[in-house]
Amino acid sequence: MKVSLKWLRQYVDTGIPPVELADRLTMAGCEVKGQQVIGGSWDNIVIGEVAAVNPHPNADRLTLVTVNLGKEAQTVVCGAPNVRAGGKVAFAYVGAQLTDPHTGQTVRLKPAKIRGVVSAGMVCSERELGISQDHEGILLLPTEAPVGAPLTEYMGDVIFDLEVTPNRPDCLSIIGIAREAAALTGKPLHIPEISYPEAGTPIDRQVTVEIVAPDLCPRYCASLIKGIKLGPSPRWMQEALLACGMRPINNIVDITNYVMLEYGQPLHAFDYEMLRGRKIIVRRAGDGESITSLDGVERQLSATMLVIADRERAVAVAGVMGGANSEVTEQTTTILLEAASFKPTSIHYTARTLNMRSEASTRFERGIRPELTVPALRRATQLILQLAGGEAAPGIVDVYPGKTEPKPILLSTQAVKRVLGAEFSLDQMTGVLTSLGFACQNVDTRSAWVAVPYWRGDVRQAVDLAEEVARVAGYDKIPATLLGEPLPKQEPAPIVGLKREVRQRLTGYGFQEIVAYSLVSRDMLSKLSQEPGTPLTQPLRLLNPMSAEQEVLRPTLRASLLAALAANRRFEEGGIRLFELARVYLPRSTDLPDEREMLCGLLSGQREEKSWEASHEPADFYDAKGDVEDLLSRLGVPVSFVKSADDGLHPSHQAAVMADGNRVGVLGEVHPKVREAFEIGEPAYLFELDMSALVPFLNPHQPYRPLPRFPAIVRDMALVVDASVTHQQLADIMESFPMVAQVEIFDVYSGAQVPAGKKSLAYRITYQSPQRTLTDDEVNEVQAQVLSRLAQEVGAGLRG
C-alpha cells in the first residue's frame, strides 16, 4: 500500500518529519518498509508565470518564452507546443538537476546557445522533472500556484510503502492510515463532509437489486447518476492516483479508484443503459457461463464463482473486474455506481482461478466490513457530481441480508494488566481507544463498555482492545518485568516424543535418515505397483504444479526411499540402511487431505560392514523384522505379525504389523517388478509404520520386573504341522501358559523326513515360576498340556 503524505495531510497534519512518522507507524504495527521522496532533487526549480511568447528569430518550431519569476524575469528558448501566456510553469535555473528525456539519465542544466539565442534556464516537462514519462509538452500548473515559490514546496511529496498485515484491511486506505497517524500524534482528524443534491425520480423506481447468493454477498448498495460527461479527471486527482501507483484513465474510473484508495472500499460503475431489464442480480455463475472482462479477455466461469448480472447475462465478476458489455464509454450519460461486500474466500478463489488479481480483489480478500459500503458510495457520488456533472437520483439502493448487530466489549484495567503486564488507568485506555474511533462508556472507575467502529473488523474481544492500547501507547512504554505466575506445565504432544525416540533408535541400528520433497511425480508413484502406470493410492494433484516432477502430494514415503536407494547404490557397494519420518497426504472426498505421520525404512546389501571377521551375508526379511520388533518393544508397544497382501511387496515375504488387533504397519521384501522399475538390482527389504496409529499403544512407563530369583528349566521340542500353520500361531498358544517364560524358534525344516504338505519347527521353551523352583514333574505336566492344546487347535504333533 502506497501512501502519499501530501494526500494524508488533507486529513491530519501530524506536525512531525516523515522519518519520525514512519517510525511511529512501524512501531504501531503498520510497517513502513520504504520511502520515496518526490522533488528531493528539485533545487533551483521554481514556479513561474509565462509573461510573453515570441517567435524564435532563427527557427520556426521554437519560441522565446519570457517567464515572470516574482523578483525577476527570464527569457528562454522553448519548443513545447502547449506553452501560452499566463500559464504557470516549472522553471529550472542553470545548475538544476533534471532527467534527460532521451536517455533517462540525471543531468545538470547548463547555459546553451540555441540557433543563435542564449538560453540560461528551462521550462520543464513532467518527464524532465521525473514525475512521469510525458514529454509531449511542458508541465502546466494550476492557476493558483504561487509565482516564485520553490516547486518542491508546492509539488514535492513523500510516498510511504506500507506492509499491511492481513487482519488490517482498514489500513489499505488513506483515511485508515490517517486515523492511525492522528492517534499516534494526538492531532485532530478531518474527514471530508459528504453531501450532495438529489433530483428526479427516486432510485428505487429505476433499478432493483436481488441477492440470490446472500452467503457470498452480505450487502449490495448502488446509486444512480444521470447526465454525466466523461472526460479527464482534474490534475490533483491524477497526482494522487499516480503517487499511489495507479494510472489515471477518465474522471469516472479515476473517482472510483480515488475513493477506493481513500476509504478502502472498491467500487464499480456500470453504464446504466447497457443493463438489461434495469435489474441487478447477484448470483453464482452458471456452469459453462463466460464473460469478456474489461481487459478484453473472455473468462470461463464456474458455479463456485460469484457474478453481478442483469436479467439476461453476467455484467461483472463480483469483486474482481467488470465486464466489457456494461463498460462506461464516451457515449455513457447515466451510470449505476456499485459498492458491495463479498465473502473474502470467494473473491480469493475467483481471482486466483481466473488469474485476475486486482486492487479491488486484494481488499475484498482481507475482509472489509459491509458497513463501509454506504460512506464510500456517497463519497464517490459526491465527487462524480462535482467533476463529471449530472444529477443523482434521490436515495440509494441498499440490500443487506447479512446484517448483524454489533456487540460492545467489556474492558477492564485488570484484564489489560493481566495481558500486558503493565498498569494503565481507565482514562488512559479510553483515551487511546477514542482516538482510534472506538466509542467508550464507563461502567465504573475500572471498566468500560467499548463499541467497535464499523471499519475495524479485526477487533472482537477484550484482548484485541488491550493490543490497541499497547501499540498506540507504545510497546516501548511497557516495562520489562519477570513473570508474575509460574509457566504452565508443558505437556508436549505424544507424537513429538515418539518421533524423537524413533530417530534415535533407528540411527543406533545403523540407519541414515533422508529428507525428501513432499511433492513427487505421478510417474514415480506408478512404479510402486506391479501393474505399470497404476499407483497404489490415487494422489492429490496440485492445481498449478511447478514441474512434472513435483505435481502431486505423496501418499506414501516408499517412492522417495526407493529412488534414494537406487541413487546411492551407484556409489556405495556395502549395505545401505535408510529411513524417512515424515507426513503423507491421503485424499478425502469431502475434506482436506488426511496428513499422517509415517515411518518408512529400507535396507539392502550386506548385513554387516566389510571386515575380515564379517560374515558377508546379505540382509534379509528377518533383519527388517528384527529391527521393527526391537524398535516397538523399546517403545513399549506389544505387536504381532500376520499375513498381508501388499501389492508392492513380495507375496510370500511380507507381514502386517498388528497392535492389539489393529494394523499399524507392514514389512516385507520389495516386489521384484517394483525393484526393476526403480532400477535396483538386488533384494531390498522395507518396513512401514503408521506413527499416528501407534500413539494410543505407547507405554513409556513400563512396569519394573525384578530379576528372577528361581532357576528355569529349558526343554526343546520339534513339532510337525501343516505348511500353512505359522510360527506366530504356535508361539501364541505356548506363551498363553503362565509357567512358559520364553519361546524361541531355532530350526525350520521341510524335506524327505517330513510328510508332504508338512513342516517341522523346533522350539526352545523356558519354564520358570516367580514364586518357587519348579520340579521336573510340574514341567512335564505343563508341557503335556501344551502339546495337547497344540494338537487340538492346529493339529501339531511331536516329530519322531
Disulfide bonds with the S-S distance in Angstrom:
none
